[in-house]
Amino acid sequence: DANAPASGAAGKLVVHLLVRGYLQPASAGEGEQ
């Protein structure tokens, strides 16, 4: 299935972003300013 690899990559990206958001909710906004 040609859609499987793309869906897997997108899913991993979403999970990665969510994990970063949970681990650094404040640092991401305040630390870079």
RASULDA-V562075 format. One record per backbone hydrogen bond with DSSP energy under -0.5 kcal/mol. CO is the residue of the C=O (numbers start at 1). NH is the residue of the N-H. Records with the same first field share a line. If there is no record, write none. Layout:
# RASULDA-V562075
CO: NH  NH
This chain:
# RASULDA-V562075
1: 4  5
2: 6
3: 7
4: 8
5: 9
6: 10
7: 11
8: 12
9: 13
10: 14
11: 15
12: 16
13: 17
14: 18
15: 19
16: 20
17: 21
18: 22
19: 23
20: 24
24: 28
26: 29  30
27: 31  32
30: 33
